[in-house]
């Protein structure tokens, strides 16, 4: 995918073989300032996370991608969409700190939205964002997602702002 005026990004299905390259991104305190407890402190955590993401490709047909600069092959991020326990698509975008503010998160988010809409056009896409994570909130706005207000993220019970591509209906999984 070509990001306007930026290097070409390559999206490959997340693979446990990427763990050694991804661990520095997932463990960088500068990248987790908004949620220090989410940081990976052991390489085994990143490997396990990638194993779960890789397994979702066969079970859900979509999952997270490893994001690389096409010209160099450098791993610069991870994200895309996975099925959330509510049945909605969970949109995620994590870019290495040195590569932030270059449009990569928006490109990754757009690719995830497009893939989710192509796979299941009727299924809601949601990005769960902590209120304090202003950069991620800006990405969600640039992607055209609307804030539905604070809700309980069913994946971990944490209250986050649900940014959605369409209105959430009240009921199971709405998490009010």
HELIX and SHEET records of a PDB file:
HELIX    1   1 UNK A   16  UNK A   18  5                                   3    
HELIX    2   2 UNK A   19  UNK A   27  1                                   9    
HELIX    3   3 UNK A   29  UNK A   31  5                                   3    
HELIX    4   4 UNK A   36  UNK A   38  5                                   3    
HELIX    5   5 UNK A   43  UNK A   60  1                                  18    
HELIX    6   6 UNK A   97  UNK A   99  5                                   3    
HELIX    7   7 UNK A  104  UNK A  119  1                                  16    
HELIX    8   8 UNK A  134  UNK A  142  1                                   9    
SHEET    1   A 7 UNK A   9  UNK A  13  0                                        
SHEET    2   A 7 UNK A  64  UNK A  69 -1                                        
SHEET    3   A 7 UNK A  75  UNK A  83 -1                                        
SHEET    4   A 7 UNK A  89  UNK A  95 -1                                        
SHEET    5   A 7 UNK A 125  UNK A 129  1                                        
SHEET    6   A 7 UNK A 159  UNK A 164 -1                                        
SHEET    7   A 7 UNK A 146  UNK A 152 -1                                        
END                                                                             
